[in-house]
Amino acid sequence: MIQAGAASRIAEMEAMKRNIAQAESEIKQSQQGYRAYQNRPVKTPADEALDTELNQRFQAYITGMQPMLKYAKKWHV
């Protein structure tokens, strides 16, 4: 995401497009990985005790990434 912003400032549009696509892919990968973790077959009581906070933090990460991705895409057009 940071690389996309830097590329936009120096008008390297192809690099910016690649960086945006990579960021989108990595966000999607993190969501898939987190879903796999949530759906794990073995959950100990200690694991479950951490799940609520972990879910809140992961959602905060995704929420925090959205404005950056939106801003990067704004300069992509």
Summary of the structure (lengths in Angstrom):
residues: 77
radius of gyration: 16.2
end to end distance: 15.7
largest distance: 51.7
contacts: 181
relative contact order: 0.18
helix: 86%
strand: 0%
